[in-house]
Amino acid sequence: MTNNLKTVALLGFLSALVWWIGIALFPNGGIYIGLLFAVGINAVAYFFSDKMAIMSARAQPVPDNELPEVQAILSRLAQYMDMPKPRLYFINSPQPNAFATGRNPKHAVVAVTAGIIQLLNRDELEGVIAHELAHVRNRDILISSIAAMLAAALSIFGRMALFSGGRGRDNNPIAGVMALLSIFLAPIAAMIIRMAISRSREFEADQTGAMITGRPLNLASALAKISQGTAQIPMRVNPAVSQLFIADPLKALNARQTMGKLFSTHPPVEERIARLTAQSSGMR
């Protein structure tokens, strides 16, 4: 519940920021042009998110008679959650990782790498798949699409302000100041909020997935192994879809970069494990 409230608050703040800057920069209605572009761009991303993620990760569909253990876990958990079984995809990468996408349960996809199948035992793999199904049930693709739309609107406003010189028809000097803020600060603020929303949804998926299996420590153990693997084994995917994975697939490639927590798509694994450990204690 805390993660959901945090997500609502962040989305509300981001929406207010978009509206405030849009009105300040374009008092004569130009805000609607930026919003229209943002909605159009992200509507395409929302409806085709599964295809884009699959293409980016070079994932291949898994026939029903292959990967029987993964298929069995996926079928059982989907049935328990009263949702259609997602399509299973396989990523031929040694990095241990997995992701889920799809705008709703009927269009859901769960993809696993060769590395995660080899590294985790059955109980840990069950925890990971439950985490991914939690993303689907919690409609996290919709939430991230809304956040992306609002962030894109802010970026578009900045570009519009740059080309227009930040002036309305009345050459309001306040609009010029707002233009500068919009161009340089608003996109950064939007990115920080988007990353915060992404981290919040990861916490929520951890909690929901652990509740589904009833064994939070299995997911905690899986996350510890996955974190070590993603730090050592590189995997090249489009950064735009990296937030879909259970752990940052670009971690090994960005090991020397100090982006900081504010710009991270995933919470620190130590904090995730600590929360799951506390959740396990509460279940006893």
Contacts in CASP RR format, 6 or more apart in sequence:
PFRMAT RR
TARGET T0000
AUTHOR 0000-0000-0000
METHOD contacts of the structure
MODEL  1
MTNNLKTVALLGFLSALVWWIGIALFPNGGIYIGLLFAVGINAVAYFFSD
KMAIMSARAQPVPDNELPEVQAILSRLAQYMDMPKPRLYFINSPQPNAFA
TGRNPKHAVVAVTAGIIQLLNRDELEGVIAHELAHVRNRDILISSIAAML
AAALSIFGRMALFSGGRGRDNNPIAGVMALLSIFLAPIAAMIIRMAISRS
REFEADQTGAMITGRPLNLASALAKISQGTAQIPMRVNPAVSQLFIADPL
KALNARQTMGKLFSTHPPVEERIARLTAQSSGMR
3 200 0 8 1.000
3 201 0 8 1.000
3 203 0 8 1.000
3 204 0 8 1.000
3 207 0 8 1.000
4 204 0 8 1.000
6 196 0 8 1.000
6 200 0 8 1.000
7 143 0 8 1.000
7 197 0 8 1.000
7 200 0 8 1.000
7 201 0 8 1.000
7 204 0 8 1.000
10 147 0 8 1.000
10 193 0 8 1.000
10 196 0 8 1.000
10 197 0 8 1.000
10 200 0 8 1.000
11 143 0 8 1.000
11 146 0 8 1.000
11 147 0 8 1.000
11 150 0 8 1.000
11 197 0 8 1.000
13 193 0 8 1.000
14 147 0 8 1.000
14 150 0 8 1.000
14 151 0 8 1.000
14 190 0 8 1.000
14 193 0 8 1.000
14 194 0 8 1.000
15 150 0 8 1.000
17 150 0 8 1.000
17 154 0 8 1.000
17 186 0 8 1.000
17 189 0 8 1.000
17 190 0 8 1.000
17 193 0 8 1.000
18 35 0 8 1.000
18 150 0 8 1.000
18 153 0 8 1.000
18 154 0 8 1.000
18 157 0 8 1.000
19 31 0 8 1.000
21 154 0 8 1.000
21 157 0 8 1.000
21 178 0 8 1.000
21 181 0 8 1.000
21 182 0 8 1.000
21 186 0 8 1.000
22 30 0 8 1.000
22 31 0 8 1.000
22 157 0 8 1.000
22 182 0 8 1.000
23 31 0 8 1.000
24 174 0 8 1.000
24 175 0 8 1.000
24 178 0 8 1.000
25 31 0 8 1.000
25 157 0 8 1.000
25 158 0 8 1.000
25 160 0 8 1.000
25 161 0 8 1.000
25 166 0 8 1.000
25 175 0 8 1.000
25 178 0 8 1.000
25 179 0 8 1.000
25 182 0 8 1.000
26 33 0 8 1.000
26 157 0 8 1.000
26 160 0 8 1.000
26 168 0 8 1.000
27 168 0 8 1.000
27 172 0 8 1.000
27 175 0 8 1.000
28 168 0 8 1.000
28 169 0 8 1.000
30 160 0 8 1.000
31 157 0 8 1.000
33 160 0 8 1.000
34 153 0 8 1.000
34 156 0 8 1.000
34 157 0 8 1.000
34 160 0 8 1.000
35 153 0 8 1.000
37 152 0 8 1.000
37 153 0 8 1.000
37 156 0 8 1.000
38 149 0 8 1.000
38 150 0 8 1.000
38 152 0 8 1.000
38 153 0 8 1.000
38 156 0 8 1.000
39 149 0 8 1.000
41 149 0 8 1.000
41 152 0 8 1.000
42 145 0 8 1.000
42 146 0 8 1.000
42 148 0 8 1.000
42 149 0 8 1.000
42 152 0 8 1.000
45 52 0 8 1.000
45 145 0 8 1.000
45 148 0 8 1.000
46 103 0 8 1.000
46 141 0 8 1.000
46 142 0 8 1.000
46 145 0 8 1.000
47 103 0 8 1.000
49 101 0 8 1.000
49 102 0 8 1.000
49 103 0 8 1.000
49 141 0 8 1.000
49 145 0 8 1.000
50 101 0 8 1.000
50 102 0 8 1.000
50 103 0 8 1.000
50 107 0 8 1.000
50 108 0 8 1.000
50 109 0 8 1.000
52 238 0 8 1.000
52 240 0 8 1.000
52 241 0 8 1.000
53 59 0 8 1.000
53 99 0 8 1.000
53 101 0 8 1.000
53 109 0 8 1.000
53 111 0 8 1.000
53 241 0 8 1.000
53 244 0 8 1.000
54 89 0 8 1.000
54 101 0 8 1.000
54 109 0 8 1.000
54 111 0 8 1.000
56 237 0 8 1.000
56 238 0 8 1.000
56 240 0 8 1.000
56 241 0 8 1.000
57 89 0 8 1.000
57 91 0 8 1.000
57 99 0 8 1.000
57 111 0 8 1.000
57 237 0 8 1.000
57 241 0 8 1.000
58 91 0 8 1.000
58 92 0 8 1.000
59 89 0 8 1.000
59 90 0 8 1.000
59 91 0 8 1.000
59 111 0 8 1.000
60 89 0 8 1.000
60 90 0 8 1.000
60 91 0 8 1.000
60 92 0 8 1.000
61 87 0 8 1.000
61 88 0 8 1.000
61 89 0 8 1.000
61 90 0 8 1.000
62 70 0 8 1.000
62 71 0 8 1.000
62 88 0 8 1.000
62 89 0 8 1.000
62 90 0 8 1.000
64 71 0 8 1.000
67 88 0 8 1.000
67 90 0 8 1.000
67 112 0 8 1.000
67 117 0 8 1.000
69 122 0 8 1.000
69 125 0 8 1.000
70 88 0 8 1.000
70 112 0 8 1.000
70 117 0 8 1.000
70 125 0 8 1.000
70 129 0 8 1.000
71 88 0 8 1.000
73 122 0 8 1.000
73 125 0 8 1.000
73 126 0 8 1.000
73 129 0 8 1.000
74 85 0 8 1.000
74 86 0 8 1.000
74 88 0 8 1.000
74 110 0 8 1.000
74 129 0 8 1.000
74 133 0 8 1.000
75 85 0 8 1.000
77 126 0 8 1.000
77 129 0 8 1.000
77 130 0 8 1.000
77 133 0 8 1.000
77 212 0 8 1.000
77 213 0 8 1.000
78 84 0 8 1.000
78 85 0 8 1.000
78 86 0 8 1.000
78 133 0 8 1.000
79 85 0 8 1.000
80 212 0 8 1.000
81 133 0 8 1.000
81 137 0 8 1.000
81 212 0 8 1.000
83 105 0 8 1.000
83 108 0 8 1.000
83 133 0 8 1.000
83 136 0 8 1.000
83 137 0 8 1.000
84 105 0 8 1.000
84 106 0 8 1.000
84 108 0 8 1.000
86 100 0 8 1.000
86 105 0 8 1.000
86 108 0 8 1.000
86 109 0 8 1.000
86 110 0 8 1.000
86 133 0 8 1.000
86 136 0 8 1.000
87 108 0 8 1.000
87 109 0 8 1.000
87 110 0 8 1.000
88 109 0 8 1.000
88 110 0 8 1.000
88 111 0 8 1.000
88 112 0 8 1.000
89 109 0 8 1.000
89 110 0 8 1.000
89 111 0 8 1.000
89 112 0 8 1.000
90 111 0 8 1.000
90 112 0 8 1.000
90 113 0 8 1.000
90 114 0 8 1.000
91 97 0 8 1.000
91 111 0 8 1.000
91 112 0 8 1.000
91 113 0 8 1.000
91 114 0 8 1.000
92 113 0 8 1.000
92 114 0 8 1.000
93 113 0 8 1.000
93 114 0 8 1.000
93 115 0 8 1.000
93 233 0 8 1.000
93 235 0 8 1.000
94 113 0 8 1.000
94 114 0 8 1.000
94 115 0 8 1.000
94 118 0 8 1.000
94 233 0 8 1.000
95 113 0 8 1.000
95 115 0 8 1.000
95 229 0 8 1.000
95 230 0 8 1.000
95 233 0 8 1.000
95 234 0 8 1.000
95 235 0 8 1.000
95 249 0 8 1.000
95 252 0 8 1.000
96 113 0 8 1.000
96 115 0 8 1.000
96 116 0 8 1.000
96 118 0 8 1.000
96 119 0 8 1.000
96 120 0 8 1.000
96 225 0 8 1.000
96 226 0 8 1.000
96 229 0 8 1.000
96 230 0 8 1.000
96 233 0 8 1.000
96 247 0 8 1.000
97 112 0 8 1.000
97 113 0 8 1.000
97 115 0 8 1.000
97 116 0 8 1.000
97 226 0 8 1.000
97 230 0 8 1.000
97 235 0 8 1.000
97 245 0 8 1.000
97 246 0 8 1.000
97 247 0 8 1.000
97 249 0 8 1.000
98 110 0 8 1.000
98 111 0 8 1.000
98 112 0 8 1.000
98 113 0 8 1.000
98 116 0 8 1.000
98 128 0 8 1.000
98 129 0 8 1.000
98 132 0 8 1.000
98 245 0 8 1.000
98 246 0 8 1.000
99 110 0 8 1.000
99 111 0 8 1.000
99 132 0 8 1.000
99 241 0 8 1.000
99 244 0 8 1.000
99 245 0 8 1.000
99 246 0 8 1.000
100 108 0 8 1.000
100 109 0 8 1.000
100 110 0 8 1.000
100 111 0 8 1.000
100 132 0 8 1.000
100 133 0 8 1.000
100 135 0 8 1.000
100 136 0 8 1.000
100 244 0 8 1.000
101 108 0 8 1.000
101 109 0 8 1.000
101 141 0 8 1.000
101 241 0 8 1.000
101 244 0 8 1.000
102 108 0 8 1.000
102 109 0 8 1.000
102 136 0 8 1.000
102 141 0 8 1.000
103 141 0 8 1.000
103 142 0 8 1.000
103 145 0 8 1.000
104 136 0 8 1.000
104 139 0 8 1.000
105 136 0 8 1.000
105 137 0 8 1.000
108 133 0 8 1.000
108 136 0 8 1.000
110 129 0 8 1.000
110 132 0 8 1.000
110 133 0 8 1.000
112 125 0 8 1.000
112 128 0 8 1.000
112 129 0 8 1.000
113 235 0 8 1.000
115 233 0 8 1.000
116 125 0 8 1.000
116 128 0 8 1.000
116 226 0 8 1.000
117 125 0 8 1.000
119 225 0 8 1.000
119 226 0 8 1.000
119 229 0 8 1.000
120 128 0 8 1.000
120 222 0 8 1.000
120 225 0 8 1.000
120 226 0 8 1.000
123 215 0 8 1.000
123 218 0 8 1.000
124 218 0 8 1.000
124 219 0 8 1.000
124 221 0 8 1.000
124 222 0 8 1.000
124 225 0 8 1.000
125 222 0 8 1.000
126 213 0 8 1.000
126 218 0 8 1.000
127 209 0 8 1.000
127 210 0 8 1.000
127 213 0 8 1.000
127 215 0 8 1.000
127 218 0 8 1.000
127 219 0 8 1.000
127 222 0 8 1.000
128 219 0 8 1.000
128 222 0 8 1.000
128 226 0 8 1.000
128 246 0 8 1.000
130 208 0 8 1.000
130 209 0 8 1.000
130 210 0 8 1.000
130 212 0 8 1.000
130 213 0 8 1.000
130 219 0 8 1.000
131 205 0 8 1.000
131 206 0 8 1.000
131 208 0 8 1.000
131 209 0 8 1.000
131 219 0 8 1.000
131 246 0 8 1.000
132 205 0 8 1.000
132 246 0 8 1.000
133 209 0 8 1.000
133 212 0 8 1.000
134 204 0 8 1.000
134 205 0 8 1.000
134 206 0 8 1.000
134 208 0 8 1.000
134 209 0 8 1.000
134 212 0 8 1.000
135 141 0 8 1.000
135 201 0 8 1.000
135 205 0 8 1.000
137 208 0 8 1.000
138 201 0 8 1.000
138 204 0 8 1.000
138 205 0 8 1.000
138 208 0 8 1.000
140 201 0 8 1.000
140 204 0 8 1.000
140 205 0 8 1.000
143 197 0 8 1.000
143 201 0 8 1.000
144 194 0 8 1.000
144 197 0 8 1.000
144 198 0 8 1.000
144 201 0 8 1.000
144 243 0 8 1.000
147 193 0 8 1.000
147 194 0 8 1.000
147 197 0 8 1.000
147 198 0 8 1.000
148 194 0 8 1.000
150 190 0 8 1.000
151 187 0 8 1.000
151 190 0 8 1.000
151 191 0 8 1.000
151 193 0 8 1.000
151 194 0 8 1.000
154 182 0 8 1.000
154 186 0 8 1.000
154 187 0 8 1.000
154 189 0 8 1.000
154 190 0 8 1.000
155 186 0 8 1.000
155 187 0 8 1.000
155 190 0 8 1.000
157 182 0 8 1.000
157 186 0 8 1.000
158 179 0 8 1.000
158 182 0 8 1.000
158 183 0 8 1.000
158 186 0 8 1.000
158 187 0 8 1.000
159 183 0 8 1.000
161 176 0 8 1.000
161 178 0 8 1.000
161 179 0 8 1.000
161 182 0 8 1.000
161 183 0 8 1.000
162 179 0 8 1.000
162 183 0 8 1.000
164 179 0 8 1.000
165 176 0 8 1.000
165 179 0 8 1.000
166 175 0 8 1.000
166 176 0 8 1.000
166 178 0 8 1.000
166 179 0 8 1.000
167 175 0 8 1.000
167 176 0 8 1.000
167 179 0 8 1.000
168 175 0 8 1.000
191 263 0 8 1.000
192 262 0 8 1.000
192 263 0 8 1.000
195 262 0 8 1.000
195 263 0 8 1.000
195 264 0 8 1.000
195 265 0 8 1.000
196 262 0 8 1.000
198 243 0 8 1.000
198 265 0 8 1.000
198 266 0 8 1.000
199 264 0 8 1.000
199 265 0 8 1.000
199 266 0 8 1.000
199 267 0 8 1.000
202 246 0 8 1.000
202 266 0 8 1.000
202 267 0 8 1.000
202 272 0 8 1.000
203 267 0 8 1.000
203 272 0 8 1.000
203 275 0 8 1.000
206 216 0 8 1.000
206 219 0 8 1.000
206 223 0 8 1.000
206 272 0 8 1.000
206 275 0 8 1.000
206 276 0 8 1.000
207 275 0 8 1.000
207 279 0 8 1.000
209 219 0 8 1.000
210 216 0 8 1.000
210 219 0 8 1.000
210 276 0 8 1.000
210 279 0 8 1.000
210 280 0 8 1.000
211 279 0 8 1.000
213 219 0 8 1.000
214 283 0 8 1.000
215 280 0 8 1.000
216 276 0 8 1.000
216 277 0 8 1.000
216 279 0 8 1.000
216 280 0 8 1.000
216 283 0 8 1.000
217 276 0 8 1.000
217 277 0 8 1.000
217 280 0 8 1.000
219 276 0 8 1.000
220 272 0 8 1.000
220 273 0 8 1.000
220 276 0 8 1.000
220 277 0 8 1.000
220 280 0 8 1.000
223 246 0 8 1.000
223 247 0 8 1.000
223 269 0 8 1.000
223 272 0 8 1.000
223 273 0 8 1.000
223 276 0 8 1.000
224 269 0 8 1.000
224 273 0 8 1.000
226 246 0 8 1.000
226 247 0 8 1.000
226 269 0 8 1.000
227 247 0 8 1.000
227 251 0 8 1.000
227 269 0 8 1.000
229 252 0 8 1.000
230 247 0 8 1.000
230 248 0 8 1.000
230 249 0 8 1.000
230 251 0 8 1.000
230 252 0 8 1.000
231 251 0 8 1.000
231 252 0 8 1.000
231 255 0 8 1.000
232 252 0 8 1.000
233 252 0 8 1.000
234 252 0 8 1.000
234 253 0 8 1.000
235 249 0 8 1.000
235 250 0 8 1.000
235 252 0 8 1.000
235 253 0 8 1.000
236 253 0 8 1.000
237 245 0 8 1.000
237 249 0 8 1.000
237 250 0 8 1.000
239 250 0 8 1.000
242 248 0 8 1.000
242 249 0 8 1.000
242 250 0 8 1.000
242 265 0 8 1.000
243 265 0 8 1.000
243 266 0 8 1.000
247 266 0 8 1.000
247 269 0 8 1.000
248 254 0 8 1.000
248 264 0 8 1.000
248 265 0 8 1.000
248 266 0 8 1.000
261 268 0 8 1.000
END
